[in-house]
Amino acid sequence: MKAAILVIISVFAFSSQAVAGWYRIENFEGLVGQRPVHFSIQRYDGFGSGITVKGSYFYDDERKPIALYGKANGETLELCEIANDQEFREKMIVGSKTPIDTAGCPFAIKVDATAMTGVRNDGKAAEAVTLKKVAALDDTSGGVITGAIQIPFWAHNANHSFSGNYEKTAFGICMTTLRVIDRITGRVNQEIRFKNEACDAGMVMTSIYQNVETFVEDGADIVVVNFKDGGMGYSRSFKFDAITRTFKQTD
C-alpha cells in the first residue's frame, strides 16, 4: 500500500515539477501560549480539496511533528491539525471530492513579512500565537533561500524526528542533509549527507514535508528519502542499526 501511494503521489508531483517549482516555504519560531514551538508552512495554489496551505509544527519539549492543512485568504490563514493516521490518509493522501471545511479548526493567524500572530483555540482554551519568521524557501521563480532553512518532516517514530537542511546549489535547491534528531534530548544524533550533483533530494512530493517517510520492517525502523529525477522520481531507504545506533542506506 505504501509503495502504491508513493508512486501515485510521485507521478502527480513530477508532472507538475516539470513545469515549475511549487515550494514556497516560511519557517517561524516563537510561542503557542507559553510553549516554545517551531512552525513551518507551505503555500500553494491548490493541493486539492480546496487546501492551499500545508504545514508542520512541533512543540520544542516534545519534538513530535503535527501535520497542518488549511486555507489562505490573503495573509490570513485558517489551519487544521491532523489528529491521527486515518485522518492523515484521508486529508493528506487520498483527499476529498468536496472542499474541506476549516470552521472549528484551531489556528486563526495572520502572516506578514516578519511574523505570524493570532490564536490557537482547540475548544478548551484559547492561546496566543506569537511567532517570528526565521527562514524562507521559494523555488517558484529562480530559487531563493533566506536564512538557514530546516524542513520539519511529518515523518517520525518513537525515538526520532527528522529535518532536512535545504540549500541552493549550482544545480538548484535541494535537501543536502537529513538530520536524525533524538526526540527526548533534541540532540542531532546523525546527519545523512546526499552527494548528488543533480541536487534532487527532497524535491519530488507536492508537500515538501512528505519527502521523508518512515515505517517499520521486521522490527526495524526504516527511513525513506524521496528524490526527483528525469522520470517519476525514486527513493532511497535507510535502516536503523541497533548496534551503531545510526541509519544505514540499504539501496
C-alpha positions as CSV (number, residue, x, y, z in Angstrom):
1,M,0.0,0.0,0.0
2,K,2.8,2.4,1.0
3,A,4.6,1.8,-2.3
4,A,1.4,2.4,-4.3
5,I,0.7,5.7,-2.5
6,L,4.3,6.8,-3.1
7,V,4.0,6.0,-6.9
8,I,0.7,7.9,-7.2
9,I,2.0,11.0,-5.4
10,S,5.3,10.9,-7.2
11,V,3.7,10.7,-10.7
12,F,1.5,13.7,-9.8
13,A,4.4,15.6,-8.3
14,F,6.8,15.1,-11.1
15,S,4.2,16.1,-13.8
16,S,3.9,19.5,-12.0
17,Q,7.6,19.8,-11.1
18,A,8.5,19.5,-14.8
19,V,6.7,22.8,-15.4
20,A,7.8,24.8,-12.4
21,G,8.8,24.6,-8.8
22,W,6.0,24.8,-6.3
23,Y,7.8,25.2,-2.9
24,R,7.1,28.4,-1.1
25,I,8.0,27.8,2.5
26,E,8.2,30.0,5.5
27,N,9.7,28.9,8.9
28,F,8.9,30.5,12.2
29,E,9.9,30.2,15.8
30,G,8.1,31.5,18.9
31,L,5.3,30.6,21.3
32,V,1.9,29.0,21.2
33,G,0.6,30.0,24.6
34,Q,3.6,29.7,26.8
35,R,5.2,26.8,24.9
36,P,8.1,27.3,22.5
37,V,7.4,25.9,19.0
38,H,8.9,25.6,15.6
39,F,6.4,26.3,12.8
40,S,6.6,25.8,9.0
41,I,4.1,26.5,6.3
42,Q,3.9,25.8,2.6
43,R,1.5,27.9,0.5
44,Y,0.4,26.6,-2.9
45,D,-2.4,27.5,-5.3
46,G,-4.1,24.2,-4.8
47,F,-3.2,20.9,-3.0
48,G,-6.6,19.5,-3.8
49,S,-9.8,19.5,-1.7
50,G,-9.6,23.3,-1.5
51,I,-6.4,23.2,0.5
52,T,-4.0,26.0,-0.2
53,V,-1.7,25.7,2.9
54,K,0.0,22.8,4.4
55,G,2.5,22.8,7.3
56,S,4.3,21.1,10.1
57,Y,5.0,22.3,13.6
58,F,6.2,20.9,16.9
59,Y,6.4,21.9,20.5
60,D,10.1,22.1,21.5
61,D,9.5,19.9,24.6
62,E,8.0,17.0,22.5
63,R,9.5,17.3,19.1
64,K,6.6,15.3,17.6
65,P,5.7,16.9,14.3
66,I,2.0,17.8,13.8
67,A,0.7,18.0,10.3
68,L,-1.3,21.0,9.3
69,Y,-3.7,21.8,6.4
70,G,-6.0,24.7,5.6
71,K,-6.8,27.8,3.6
72,A,-5.2,31.2,2.9
73,N,-7.3,34.3,2.4
74,G,-4.7,36.8,1.6
75,E,-2.4,36.9,4.6
76,T,-5.0,35.3,6.9
77,L,-4.6,31.5,7.5
78,E,-7.1,29.0,8.9
79,L,-5.2,25.9,9.8
80,C,-6.4,22.5,11.0
81,E,-4.3,19.8,12.8
82,I,-4.2,16.2,11.8
83,A,-5.2,14.1,14.8
84,N,-4.3,10.5,13.7
85,D,-3.1,8.3,10.9
86,Q,-6.5,7.7,9.5
87,E,-7.2,11.5,9.2
88,F,-3.7,11.9,7.7
89,R,-4.5,9.4,5.0
90,E,-8.0,10.9,4.3
91,K,-7.0,14.6,4.2
92,M,-3.3,14.5,3.0
93,I,-3.1,11.4,0.9
94,V,-6.4,10.5,-0.6
95,G,-8.1,13.9,-0.5
96,S,-11.8,14.7,-0.9
97,K,-14.0,15.4,-3.9
98,T,-15.7,18.2,-1.9
99,P,-13.9,21.2,-0.5
100,I,-12.6,21.0,3.1
101,D,-14.3,23.0,5.9
102,T,-11.9,24.8,8.2
103,A,-14.6,26.0,10.5
104,G,-13.7,25.0,14.0
105,C,-10.0,24.4,13.2
106,P,-7.7,25.6,16.0
107,F,-5.5,28.1,14.2
108,A,-6.6,31.6,13.0
109,I,-3.4,33.6,12.2
110,K,-2.1,36.4,10.1
111,V,1.3,36.4,8.3
112,D,3.3,39.4,7.4
113,A,6.9,39.9,6.2
114,T,8.5,39.2,9.5
115,A,6.0,37.4,11.8
116,M,2.9,35.3,12.3
117,T,0.4,36.2,15.0
118,G,-3.1,35.0,16.0
119,V,-4.7,32.4,18.2
120,R,-5.0,28.7,18.7
121,N,-8.3,27.6,20.1
122,D,-9.0,23.9,20.4
123,G,-12.4,24.4,22.0
124,K,-10.9,24.0,25.5
125,A,-8.7,27.0,25.7
126,A,-7.5,29.9,23.5
127,E,-3.8,30.5,23.3
128,A,-1.9,33.4,21.7
129,V,0.3,32.6,18.7
130,T,3.4,34.9,18.5
131,L,6.0,33.8,16.0
132,K,8.8,35.4,14.1
133,K,10.0,34.4,10.7
134,V,13.5,32.9,10.7
135,A,13.9,31.5,7.2
136,A,12.2,31.0,3.8
137,L,12.5,29.0,0.6
138,D,11.0,29.8,-2.8
139,D,11.8,27.7,-5.9
140,T,8.9,29.0,-8.0
141,S,10.9,31.8,-9.6
142,G,14.6,31.1,-10.0
143,G,15.1,29.8,-6.5
144,V,15.6,31.9,-3.4
145,I,16.5,30.9,0.2
146,T,16.6,33.3,3.1
147,G,18.2,32.2,6.3
148,A,19.1,28.6,7.2
149,I,16.0,26.6,6.4
150,Q,15.3,23.3,8.1
151,I,12.2,21.4,7.0
152,P,10.4,19.5,9.8
153,F,9.2,16.5,8.0
154,W,5.9,14.9,9.1
155,A,7.7,11.5,9.4
156,H,8.8,10.5,12.8
157,N,9.0,7.4,15.1
158,A,9.0,6.8,18.8
159,N,12.6,7.9,19.2
160,H,13.4,10.2,16.3
161,S,12.2,13.1,14.3
162,F,13.7,14.3,11.1
163,S,14.5,17.6,9.5
164,G,16.0,18.5,6.2
165,N,18.7,21.1,5.5
166,Y,17.8,22.8,2.2
167,E,20.4,24.8,0.3
168,K,20.7,26.5,-3.1
169,T,23.5,24.9,-5.2
170,A,24.8,25.4,-8.7
171,F,22.1,22.8,-9.8
172,G,19.2,24.4,-7.9
173,I,17.6,24.0,-4.5
174,C,17.5,20.6,-2.8
175,M,18.0,18.9,0.6
176,T,21.7,18.5,1.2
177,T,21.5,16.9,4.7
178,L,18.9,14.9,6.6
179,R,19.2,15.3,10.4
180,V,18.1,12.5,12.7
181,I,17.0,14.1,15.9
182,D,16.6,12.5,19.3
183,R,13.1,13.4,20.4
184,I,13.9,13.3,24.1
185,T,17.1,15.4,24.2
186,G,16.8,17.3,20.9
187,R,20.3,16.3,20.0
188,V,21.2,15.7,16.4
189,N,22.2,12.0,16.5
190,Q,23.1,11.7,12.9
191,E,23.5,13.7,9.7
192,I,22.9,11.9,6.4
193,R,24.5,13.8,3.6
194,F,23.5,13.5,0.0
195,K,26.3,13.6,-2.5
196,N,24.3,14.1,-5.6
197,E,25.3,16.6,-8.3
198,A,21.8,16.7,-9.7
199,C,20.6,18.2,-6.5
200,D,17.3,16.3,-6.4
201,A,16.9,15.1,-2.8
202,G,13.7,16.0,-1.1
203,M,12.2,17.7,-4.1
204,V,9.5,15.4,-5.6
205,M,6.4,15.3,-3.3
206,T,3.9,18.1,-3.7
207,S,4.0,18.7,0.1
208,I,7.6,19.3,1.0
209,Y,7.0,17.7,4.4
210,Q,6.3,14.3,2.8
211,N,9.7,14.0,1.1
212,V,10.9,11.8,4.0
213,E,8.7,8.9,5.2
214,T,9.1,6.2,7.9
215,F,7.8,2.7,8.6
216,V,8.8,-0.4,10.4
217,E,10.0,-3.6,8.7
218,D,10.9,-6.8,10.5
219,G,11.0,-4.8,13.8
220,A,13.5,-2.2,12.5
221,D,12.8,1.5,11.8
222,I,13.1,2.4,8.1
223,V,13.5,6.0,6.7
224,V,12.7,6.6,3.1
225,V,14.1,9.7,1.3
226,N,12.4,10.7,-2.0
227,F,14.3,12.2,-4.9
228,K,13.2,13.8,-8.2
229,D,14.9,12.8,-11.5
230,G,14.1,12.9,-15.2
231,G,11.3,10.4,-14.8
232,M,8.9,9.5,-12.0
233,G,11.3,10.1,-9.1
234,Y,12.9,7.5,-6.9
235,S,13.6,6.7,-3.3
236,R,16.4,5.5,-1.1
237,S,15.9,3.6,2.1
238,F,17.9,3.8,5.4
239,K,17.6,1.1,8.1
240,F,18.3,1.7,11.8
241,D,21.2,-0.3,13.0
242,A,20.7,-1.2,16.7
243,I,24.5,-1.7,17.2
244,T,25.8,1.6,15.8
245,R,22.5,3.5,16.7
246,T,22.5,5.0,13.2
247,F,20.6,4.7,10.0
248,K,22.4,2.9,7.1
249,Q,21.5,3.0,3.5
250,T,20.1,-0.3,2.2
251,D,19.6,0.6,-1.5
